[in-house]
Amino acid sequence: MNKVLFIASILDPRNKLEYVGDALEDMFGDDKGNKIKDEMVTYMKSMFEEYVAKFSNASRRSSSLFDLSGQTSDLSISNNSTKSTKVRNKIQMKRNKQDGAGLGGKSELEKYLSEELEPNDDDDNFDILSWWKAHSPRYKILSEMARDVLAIPISSVASKCAFSTGGRILDSFRSSLTPKLVQTVICLQDWRRNEPYPINVEEDFNDLMKLELAMDDIDLHCSS
C-alpha cells in the first residue's frame, strides 16, 4: 500500500500516529506492524524535510529580494546600516529555525505528533482542510505538506483497471467470445461513441456472427 495513504491518516488531527499504529498492528501483527510503522514514520520525516528545504530556499530568496529592494530604493543608506539589516535578517532566520521553520525543521512535526488528539465525536462535518488552515500559523511547513497530501484524490481502483477496456468487455457472461468477435465489439463501441443514433449490440448479434463467419471464410480463402 502506498505510504502516502498512511501519511494522510496521520495528518488527520483526530488520528495521528496512534490510530495508524494500532491499525497496522491489527492488520499485520505486532512485529510486522511495528516494522511497517517505523518505515512509514521514516518516509514521512524525509518528506517533511523536503518541504523544510523548499521553505528555506523560498525564505532565502525573499530575504535576498528584500535586501536588493532596500539598496535600490534608497542609495543614501550607509554600509553600517546595511550590515545591521543583514544581521537582523540572520537573527530572524535563527529564530525561525528554533521555531521549526528553518533548516532543522523537525520540531513542527514532532510537536504535532506529541500533542493530544482532537476529539472525535463521529462528526461527518469535520473539515480537515479548514483545521489545517486555522492552525497554519503554528505549523507553517507542515500545513503546506498537509494541503498537498490531503488534496490527492483517493481511488481504490488500480490505474491499469481504470484505463483498460478489456474488463468492461469480457466479463463472466462474455468469456466465451472469440478474439475476432471481441475485436468487432470494440470497433462497435468506438462507432457507437461517434454515432448520433444509438446502436444496440444485442439486437445486432446475429449480424455480428455472420460478419465473423465471413471473416473466417476470407481468412481461409487467403490461406489457401
LOTOR-57583 format. One line per field, with one value per residue: residue in one letter; residue number from 1; x, z negated, y of N, C-alpha, C in turn. Coordinates in Angstrom, 1 decimal. Each point is the difference from the previous one (the first is absolute). Layout:
BEGIN
residuo <- [A,...]
num <- [NUM,...]
n.u <- [X,...]
n.w <- [Z,...]
n.v <- [Y,...]
ca.u <- [X,...]
ca.w <- [Z,...]
ca.v <- [Y,...]
c.u <- [X,...]
c.w <- [Z,...]
c.v <- [Y,...]
***
This chain:
BEGIN
residuo <- [M,N,K,V,L,F,I,A,S,I,L,D,P,R,N,K,L,E,Y,V,G,D,A,L,E,D,M,F,G,D,D,K,G,N,K,I,K,D,E,M,V,T,Y,M,K,S,M,F,E,E,Y,V,A,K,F,S,N,A,S,R,R,S,S,S,L,F,D,L,S,G,Q,T,S,D,L,S,I,S,N,N,S,T,K,S,T,K,V,R,N,K,I,Q,M,K,R,N,K,Q,D,G,A,G,L,G,G,K,S,E,L,E,K,Y,L,S,E,E,L,E,P,N,D,D,D,D,N,F,D,I,L,S,W,W,K,A,H,S,P,R,Y,K,I,L,S,E,M,A,R,D,V,L,A,I,P,I,S,S,V,A,S,K,C,A,F,S,T,G,G,R,I,L,D,S,F,R,S,S,L,T,P,K,L,V,Q,T,V,I,C,L,Q,D,W,R,R,N,E,P,Y,P,I,N,V,E,E,D,F,N,D,L,M,K,L,E,L,A,M,D,D,I,D,L,H,C,S,S]
num <- [1,2,3,4,5,6,7,8,9,10,11,12,13,14,15,16,17,18,19,20,21,22,23,24,25,26,27,28,29,30,31,32,33,34,35,36,37,38,39,40,41,42,43,44,45,46,47,48,49,50,51,52,53,54,55,56,57,58,59,60,61,62,63,64,65,66,67,68,69,70,71,72,73,74,75,76,77,78,79,80,81,82,83,84,85,86,87,88,89,90,91,92,93,94,95,96,97,98,99,100,101,102,103,104,105,106,107,108,109,110,111,112,113,114,115,116,117,118,119,120,121,122,123,124,125,126,127,128,129,130,131,132,133,134,135,136,137,138,139,140,141,142,143,144,145,146,147,148,149,150,151,152,153,154,155,156,157,158,159,160,161,162,163,164,165,166,167,168,169,170,171,172,173,174,175,176,177,178,179,180,181,182,183,184,185,186,187,188,189,190,191,192,193,194,195,196,197,198,199,200,201,202,203,204,205,206,207,208,209,210,211,212,213,214,215,216,217,218,219,220,221,222,223,224]
n.u <- [0.8,-0.5,1.2,-0.3,-0.6,1.1,0.8,-0.9,0.0,1.4,-0.1,-0.8,-0.3,-1.0,1.0,0.8,1.0,-0.8,-0.9,0.9,0.7,-1.1,-0.4,1.2,0.0,-1.2,0.6,1.2,-0.6,0.4,0.7,-0.8,-1.0,0.8,0.4,-1.3,-0.3,1.1,-0.2,-1.2,0.4,1.0,-0.9,-0.8,1.0,0.4,-1.3,-0.1,1.1,-0.7,-1.1,0.8,0.6,-1.1,-0.5,1.1,0.0,-1.4,0.3,1.0,-0.9,-1.0,0.9,0.4,-1.3,-0.2,1.1,-0.3,-1.3,0.5,0.9,-0.9,-0.8,1.1,0.7,-0.7,-0.4,0.4,1.2,0.1,-1.0,0.6,1.1,-0.6,-0.4,1.2,0.5,-0.9,0.3,1.2,-0.2,-0.8,0.9,0.8,-0.8,-0.1,1.3,0.0,-0.8,1.0,0.4,1.1,1.3,-0.1,-1.0,0.6,0.1,-0.3,0.6,1.0,-0.1,-0.3,0.9,0.7,-0.7,-1.0,-0.8,-0.5,-1.0,-0.2,-1.0,0.7,0.6,-1.0,-0.3,0.9,0.5,0.7,-0.4,-1.2,0.1,0.5,-1.0,-0.8,0.7,-0.1,-0.5,-0.6,-0.6,1.0,0.9,-0.4,-0.5,1.2,0.7,-0.8,0.1,1.3,0.2,-0.7,0.6,0.8,-0.6,-0.7,0.5,-0.9,-0.2,0.6,1.1,0.5,-0.7,0.4,1.1,-0.3,-0.3,1.0,0.1,-0.2,0.8,1.0,-1.3,-0.7,-0.7,1.2,0.3,-1.1,0.0,0.0,1.3,-0.4,-0.9,1.0,0.8,-0.9,-0.1,1.3,0.0,-1.0,0.8,1.1,-0.6,-0.4,1.2,0.3,-0.9,-0.7,-0.2,-0.7,1.0,-0.9,1.1,-0.9,-0.6,1.2,-0.3,-1.1,-0.1,0.3,-0.8,-0.9,0.2,0.0,-1.1,-0.4,0.5,-0.6,-1.1,0.1,0.2,-1.0,-0.7,0.3,-0.2,-1.1]
n.w <- [0.0,0.7,-0.4,1.1,0.2,-0.5,0.8,0.9,-0.5,0.1,1.2,-0.3,-0.6,0.6,0.9,0.8,-0.7,-1.0,0.8,0.7,-1.1,-0.6,1.0,0.0,-1.3,0.1,1.0,-0.6,-1.2,-1.2,0.3,1.0,-0.8,-1.1,0.7,0.5,-1.3,-0.4,1.0,-0.4,-1.3,0.4,0.7,-1.0,-0.8,0.9,0.1,-1.3,0.0,1.0,-0.7,-1.0,0.8,0.4,-1.3,-0.3,1.2,-0.2,-1.3,0.4,1.0,-0.9,-0.8,1.0,0.4,-1.3,0.0,1.1,-0.4,-1.2,0.8,0.9,-1.0,-0.7,0.9,-0.8,0.0,-1.2,0.1,-1.0,0.5,1.2,-0.6,-0.7,1.2,0.6,-1.1,0.1,1.3,-0.3,-0.9,1.0,0.8,-0.9,-0.2,1.3,0.0,-1.0,0.7,0.6,0.3,-0.5,0.0,-1.3,-0.2,-1.0,-0.6,1.2,0.6,-0.8,0.1,1.3,0.2,-0.7,0.7,-0.9,0.2,1.2,-0.7,0.0,0.5,0.9,0.1,0.9,-0.7,-0.5,0.1,0.4,1.2,-0.5,-0.6,1.1,0.6,-1.0,0.1,1.2,-0.8,-0.6,1.1,0.2,-0.3,-1.1,-0.2,0.5,-0.7,-1.1,0.5,0.3,-1.2,-0.8,0.9,-0.2,1.1,-0.9,0.6,-0.2,1.2,0.4,0.3,0.0,-1.1,-0.5,0.6,-0.5,1.3,-0.1,-1.2,0.7,0.7,-0.6,-0.2,-1.1,0.6,0.2,-0.9,0.6,0.0,1.3,0.2,1.2,-0.7,-0.8,1.0,0.5,-1.3,0.0,1.2,-0.4,-1.1,0.8,0.8,-1.1,-0.4,1.3,-0.3,0.8,0.6,-1.0,-0.3,0.2,-0.7,-1.0,0.5,0.1,-1.0,0.6,0.2,-1.2,-0.3,0.9,-0.6,-1.2,0.4,0.4,-1.2,-0.6,0.8,-0.2,-1.3,0.1,0.6,-0.9,-1.0,0.7]
n.v <- [-1.2,1.1,0.4,0.6,-1.2,-0.6,0.7,-0.2,-1.2,0.0,0.6,-1.0,1.2,-0.7,-0.2,0.7,-0.2,0.3,0.6,0.5,0.3,0.3,0.8,0.4,0.1,0.5,0.7,0.3,0.2,-0.3,-1.1,-0.5,0.2,-0.3,-1.0,-0.3,0.1,-0.6,-0.9,0.0,-0.1,-0.9,-0.5,0.1,-0.4,-0.9,-0.2,0.1,-0.7,-0.7,0.0,-0.5,-0.8,-0.3,-0.1,-0.7,-0.7,-0.2,-0.3,-0.8,-0.5,-0.1,-0.6,-0.7,-0.2,-0.3,-0.7,-0.6,-0.2,-0.4,-0.7,-0.4,-0.2,-0.2,0.7,0.8,-1.3,0.1,-0.3,0.8,0.8,-0.2,0.1,1.0,0.3,-0.3,0.7,1.0,-0.1,-0.1,1.0,0.6,-0.3,0.4,1.0,0.2,-0.2,0.7,0.7,-0.6,1.3,-0.5,-0.1,0.2,0.7,-0.8,1.1,0.5,-1.0,0.1,1.4,-0.1,-0.9,0.9,0.9,0.3,-1.1,0.4,0.5,-1.3,0.8,-0.7,1.2,-0.3,1.1,-0.9,1.3,-1.0,0.4,0.3,-1.2,-0.5,0.6,-0.4,-1.2,0.6,1.0,-1.0,-0.5,0.8,-0.9,-0.6,1.2,0.4,-0.8,0.3,1.2,-0.3,-0.6,0.8,0.7,-1.1,-0.1,-0.6,-1.1,-0.9,0.7,-1.1,0.6,-1.2,-0.2,1.2,-0.3,-1.2,-0.2,-0.8,0.5,1.0,-0.7,-0.6,-0.4,-0.4,0.9,0.6,-0.8,-0.4,1.3,-0.2,-0.1,-0.6,-0.7,-0.2,-0.2,-0.8,-0.5,-0.1,-0.5,-0.9,-0.3,0.0,-0.8,-0.7,0.2,-0.3,-0.9,0.9,-1.2,-0.4,-0.8,-0.9,-0.4,-0.1,1.1,0.5,-0.9,-0.3,1.3,0.1,-1.0,0.5,1.1,-0.7,-0.7,1.2,0.5,-1.1,0.2,1.3,-0.3,-0.9,0.9,0.9,-0.8,-0.3]
ca.u <- [-0.8,0.8,0.2,-0.7,-1.3,0.2,0.3,-1.3,-0.7,0.7,-0.3,-1.3,0.3,-0.7,0.6,1.4,0.8,-0.5,-1.0,0.7,0.8,-0.9,-0.5,1.1,0.1,-1.1,0.0,1.2,0.6,0.8,1.4,0.0,-0.7,1.0,1.0,-0.5,-0.2,1.3,0.3,-0.9,0.4,1.2,-0.4,-0.7,1.0,0.7,-0.9,-0.1,1.3,0.0,-0.7,0.8,1.0,-0.8,-0.4,1.2,0.4,-0.9,0.3,1.3,-0.2,-0.8,0.9,1.0,-0.7,-0.2,1.3,0.2,-0.9,0.4,1.1,-0.4,-1.0,0.6,1.4,0.8,0.2,1.5,0.5,-0.3,-1.4,-0.2,0.5,-0.9,-1.2,0.3,0.1,-1.4,-0.6,0.6,-0.6,-1.3,0.1,0.3,-1.3,-0.9,0.6,-0.3,-1.5,-0.3,-0.3,1.3,0.7,-0.2,-1.4,-0.6,-0.8,-1.4,-0.6,0.0,-1.0,-1.3,-0.2,0.0,-1.2,-1.2,-0.9,-1.3,-1.1,-0.7,-1.4,-0.6,-0.6,0.3,0.2,1.3,0.7,1.4,0.7,-0.2,0.8,1.4,0.0,0.0,1.2,1.2,1.1,0.9,0.7,0.1,0.5,-0.8,-1.3,0.2,0.1,-1.3,-0.8,0.3,-0.3,-1.5,-0.7,0.1,-1.2,0.2,-0.7,0.4,0.1,1.3,0.1,-0.2,-1.4,-0.7,0.2,-0.1,-1.3,-0.2,-0.8,-1.4,-0.5,0.0,-0.4,-0.3,-1.1,0.5,1.4,0.1,0.2,1.3,0.8,-0.5,-1.2,0.4,0.5,-1.2,-0.8,0.7,-0.3,-1.4,0.0,0.5,-1.0,-1.1,0.3,-0.1,-1.2,-1.1,-1.1,0.5,0.2,-0.3,0.8,-0.8,-0.9,0.8,0.9,-0.1,0.8,1.4,0.4,0.2,1.3,1.1,0.1,0.5,1.4,0.7,0.1,1.0,1.3,0.3,0.3,1.4,1.0,0.1]
ca.w <- [0.0,0.1,-1.3,-0.1,-0.7,-1.5,-0.4,0.0,-1.3,-1.2,0.0,-0.5,-1.4,-0.9,0.0,-0.3,0.0,-0.9,0.7,1.1,-0.6,-0.4,1.2,0.6,-0.9,0.2,1.3,0.3,-1.2,-0.8,0.6,1.3,-0.1,-0.5,1.0,1.0,-0.6,0.0,1.4,0.4,-0.7,0.7,1.3,-0.3,-0.4,1.2,0.8,-0.7,0.2,1.3,-0.2,-0.7,1.0,1.0,-0.7,-0.3,1.2,0.2,-0.9,0.4,1.2,-0.4,-0.8,1.0,0.7,-0.9,-0.1,1.3,0.1,-1.0,0.5,1.2,-0.3,-0.7,0.2,-1.1,-1.2,-0.2,-0.1,-1.3,-0.1,0.8,-0.8,-1.1,0.6,0.2,-1.3,-0.4,0.8,-0.5,-1.3,0.2,0.5,-1.2,-0.7,0.8,-0.2,-1.3,0.0,0.9,1.3,0.7,0.6,-0.8,0.4,-0.5,-1.2,0.3,0.2,-1.3,-0.8,0.4,-0.4,-1.5,-0.6,-0.1,1.1,0.0,-0.4,1.1,-0.4,1.2,0.7,1.5,0.5,-0.3,1.2,-0.3,0.7,-0.7,-1.3,0.3,0.3,-1.3,-0.7,0.8,-0.6,-0.8,0.8,1.3,1.0,-0.1,0.7,1.5,0.3,-0.1,1.1,1.2,-0.1,-0.1,1.3,0.9,0.1,-0.4,0.7,-0.2,1.3,0.6,1.2,1.2,0.2,0.3,1.4,0.9,0.4,0.1,-1.1,0.2,1.2,-0.3,-1.4,-0.2,1.0,1.4,0.0,1.1,1.3,0.8,0.2,1.1,-0.4,-1.0,0.8,0.6,-1.0,-0.3,1.2,-0.1,-1.1,0.5,1.0,-0.7,-0.6,1.0,0.7,-0.6,-0.4,-0.9,0.6,-0.9,0.4,-0.1,1.1,1.2,-0.3,1.1,1.1,-0.4,0.3,1.4,0.4,-0.4,0.9,1.3,-0.2,0.0,1.4,0.7,-0.4,0.6,1.4,0.2,-0.4,1.1]
ca.v <- [1.2,1.2,0.6,1.3,-0.2,0.0,1.4,0.8,-0.3,0.7,1.4,0.3,0.2,-0.9,-1.4,0.2,-1.2,-1.1,-0.8,-0.7,-1.1,-1.0,-0.7,-0.9,-1.2,-0.9,-0.6,-0.8,-0.5,1.0,0.2,0.5,1.3,1.0,0.2,0.9,1.3,0.7,0.4,1.1,1.2,0.5,0.5,1.3,1.0,0.4,0.8,1.2,0.7,0.7,1.2,1.0,0.6,0.9,1.2,0.7,0.7,1.1,1.1,0.7,0.8,1.2,0.9,0.6,1.0,1.1,0.8,0.7,1.1,1.0,0.7,0.8,1.0,1.1,-0.1,0.7,-0.8,-0.2,-1.4,-0.5,-0.3,-1.2,-1.2,-0.2,-0.6,-1.4,-0.7,-0.2,-1.1,-1.2,-0.3,-0.5,-1.4,-0.9,-0.1,-0.9,-1.3,-0.5,-0.3,-1.1,0.5,0.2,-1.1,-1.2,-0.3,-1.2,0.3,0.1,-1.3,-0.6,0.6,-0.5,-1.3,-0.2,0.6,-0.9,-0.1,0.8,-0.9,-0.6,-0.2,-0.5,1.1,0.0,1.3,0.5,0.4,-0.1,1.1,1.2,-0.2,0.4,1.4,0.7,-0.2,0.2,0.8,-0.9,-1.0,0.7,-0.9,-1.2,0.3,-0.1,-1.5,-0.5,0.5,-0.8,-1.5,-0.2,0.4,-1.1,-0.9,-1.4,-1.0,-1.4,-0.7,0.1,0.8,-0.9,-0.3,1.2,0.4,-1.2,-0.3,-1.5,-0.5,0.5,-0.7,-1.4,-0.3,-1.4,-0.4,0.1,-0.6,-1.0,0.6,-0.2,1.3,0.9,0.6,1.0,1.1,0.7,0.7,1.2,0.9,0.6,1.0,1.3,0.5,0.5,1.3,1.1,-0.2,0.8,-0.9,-1.1,-1.3,-1.1,-1.1,-1.3,-0.2,-0.2,-1.1,-1.0,0.6,-0.1,-1.4,-0.1,0.7,-0.8,-1.1,0.5,0.3,-1.3,-0.5,0.8,-0.4,-1.3,0.2,0.6,-1.0,-1.1]
c.u <- [0.9,0.1,-0.7,-1.4,0.1,0.3,-1.2,-0.8,0.7,-0.3,-1.4,0.2,-0.9,0.6,1.5,0.7,-0.6,-1.0,0.7,0.8,-0.9,-0.6,1.0,0.2,-1.2,0.0,1.1,0.7,1.0,1.4,0.0,-0.7,0.9,1.1,-0.5,-0.3,1.3,0.4,-0.9,0.4,1.2,-0.3,-0.7,1.0,0.8,-0.8,0.0,1.3,0.1,-0.8,0.7,1.1,-0.7,-0.3,1.3,0.5,-0.8,0.3,1.3,-0.2,-0.7,0.9,1.0,-0.7,-0.3,1.3,0.2,-0.9,0.4,1.2,-0.3,-1.0,0.6,1.5,0.8,0.2,1.5,0.3,-0.3,-1.4,-0.3,0.5,-0.9,-1.3,0.3,0.1,-1.4,-0.6,0.6,-0.6,-1.4,0.0,0.4,-1.2,-0.9,0.5,-0.4,-1.5,-0.4,-0.3,1.3,0.6,-0.3,-1.4,-0.7,-0.9,-1.5,-0.7,0.0,-1.0,-1.4,-0.3,-0.1,-1.3,-1.1,-0.8,-1.1,-1.1,-0.8,-1.4,-0.8,-0.8,0.4,0.3,1.4,0.8,1.5,0.9,-0.2,0.8,1.5,0.2,0.0,1.2,1.3,1.0,0.9,0.8,0.2,0.4,-0.9,-1.4,0.1,0.0,-1.4,-0.9,0.2,-0.4,-1.5,-0.7,0.1,-1.3,0.3,-0.9,0.4,0.1,1.5,0.0,-0.2,-1.5,-0.8,0.1,-0.1,-1.5,-0.3,-0.9,-1.5,-0.6,-0.1,-0.3,-0.3,-1.1,0.5,1.4,0.2,0.1,1.3,0.7,-0.5,-1.3,0.2,0.5,-1.2,-0.8,0.8,-0.1,-1.3,-0.1,0.5,-1.0,-1.2,0.2,-0.1,-1.3,-1.1,-1.2,0.5,0.1,-0.2,0.8,-0.7,-0.9,0.8,1.0,0.1,0.9,1.5,0.5,0.2,1.3,1.2,0.2,0.5,1.5,0.8,0.1,1.1,1.4,0.3,0.3,1.4,1.1,0.1,0.6]
c.w <- [0.0,-1.4,-0.1,-0.6,-1.5,-0.4,0.0,-1.2,-1.2,0.0,-0.4,-1.5,-1.0,0.0,-0.4,0.1,-0.8,0.8,1.1,-0.6,-0.5,1.2,0.7,-0.8,0.2,1.4,0.2,-1.2,-0.6,0.7,1.3,0.0,-0.4,1.1,1.1,-0.5,0.0,1.4,0.4,-0.6,0.6,1.3,-0.2,-0.4,1.2,0.9,-0.7,0.2,1.4,0.0,-0.8,0.9,1.0,-0.7,-0.3,1.2,0.4,-0.9,0.4,1.2,-0.4,-0.8,1.0,0.8,-0.9,-0.2,1.3,0.1,-0.9,0.5,1.1,-0.4,-0.7,0.1,-1.1,-1.2,-0.1,-0.1,-1.4,-0.2,0.8,-0.8,-1.1,0.5,0.2,-1.3,-0.5,0.7,-0.5,-1.3,0.2,0.6,-1.1,-0.8,0.7,-0.1,-1.3,-0.1,1.0,1.5,0.8,0.5,-0.9,0.3,-0.5,-1.2,0.3,0.1,-1.4,-0.9,0.3,-0.5,-1.6,-0.6,0.0,1.2,-0.1,-0.4,1.3,-0.5,1.1,0.8,1.4,0.5,-0.4,1.3,-0.3,0.6,-0.8,-1.3,0.3,0.4,-1.2,-0.8,0.8,-0.7,-1.0,0.7,1.4,1.1,0.1,0.7,1.5,0.4,-0.1,1.1,1.2,-0.1,0.0,1.2,1.0,0.1,-0.2,0.8,-0.3,1.2,0.5,1.3,1.2,0.2,0.4,1.5,1.0,0.3,0.0,-1.1,0.2,1.3,-0.3,-1.5,-0.1,1.0,1.4,0.1,1.2,1.4,0.6,0.1,1.0,-0.4,-1.1,0.7,0.7,-1.0,-0.4,1.1,-0.1,-1.1,0.4,1.0,-0.8,-0.7,1.0,0.8,-0.6,-0.4,-0.8,0.7,-1.1,0.4,-0.2,1.2,1.3,-0.2,1.2,1.2,-0.4,0.2,1.4,0.5,-0.4,0.9,1.4,-0.1,0.0,1.4,0.8,-0.5,0.6,1.5,0.3,-0.3,1.0,1.2]
c.v <- [1.2,0.6,1.4,-0.1,0.0,1.5,0.8,-0.3,0.6,1.5,0.3,0.2,-0.9,-1.4,0.1,-1.4,-1.1,-0.8,-0.8,-1.2,-1.2,-0.8,-0.9,-1.2,-0.9,-0.7,-1.0,-0.6,1.0,0.2,0.6,1.4,1.1,0.3,0.9,1.4,0.8,0.4,1.2,1.3,0.6,0.6,1.4,1.1,0.4,0.9,1.4,0.8,0.7,1.3,1.1,0.6,0.9,1.3,0.9,0.8,1.2,1.2,0.7,0.9,1.3,1.0,0.7,1.1,1.2,0.9,0.8,1.2,1.1,0.9,0.9,1.1,1.3,-0.2,0.7,-0.8,-0.3,-1.5,-0.6,-0.4,-1.2,-1.2,-0.3,-0.7,-1.5,-0.8,-0.3,-1.2,-1.3,-0.4,-0.5,-1.4,-1.0,-0.2,-1.0,-1.4,-0.6,-0.3,-1.1,0.4,0.2,-1.3,-1.3,-0.6,-1.2,0.3,0.2,-1.3,-0.7,0.6,-0.4,-1.4,-0.2,0.6,-0.9,0.0,0.9,-0.9,-0.5,-0.4,-0.6,1.0,0.0,1.3,0.6,0.2,0.0,1.1,1.3,0.0,0.4,1.4,0.9,-0.1,0.2,1.0,-0.8,-1.0,0.6,-1.0,-1.2,0.3,0.0,-1.4,-0.6,0.4,-0.8,-1.4,-0.2,0.4,-1.1,-0.8,-1.4,-0.9,-1.4,-0.8,0.1,0.8,-0.9,-0.3,1.2,0.4,-1.2,-0.2,-1.5,-0.5,0.4,-0.7,-1.5,-0.2,-1.5,-0.4,0.0,-0.7,-1.0,0.7,-0.2,1.3,0.9,0.7,1.1,1.2,0.8,0.8,1.3,1.1,0.7,1.0,1.3,0.7,0.6,1.4,1.1,-0.1,0.8,-0.8,-1.2,-1.3,-1.1,-1.2,-1.3,-0.3,-0.4,-1.2,-0.9,0.6,-0.1,-1.4,-0.2,0.7,-0.7,-1.2,0.4,0.3,-1.3,-0.5,0.7,-0.5,-1.4,0.1,0.6,-1.0,-1.1,0.6]
***
